[in-house]
């Protein structure tokens, strides 16, 4: 999950998720993910933007490379994203 700046200069949360079953409806899956986070955490902490990716970039030690996600987010914009 990353904090991203919207065009109107506000900040929001964006999550990147890998979906293994291509038959699943991405909008419905994003809504399920958002609802789960709202129930598990405080409601204002849920990601407003869900982007599905083929795979997550990893560092040499196997951890998710958030810097690469942030860099890709800056170049790609909101392509493939679902806004709440």
Secondary structure, 3 states (H helix, E strand, C coil): CEEEECCCCCEEEEEEEECCCCCCCHHHHHHHHHHHHHHHCCHHHCCCEEEEECCCCECCCCCECHHHHHHHHHHHCCCCEEEC
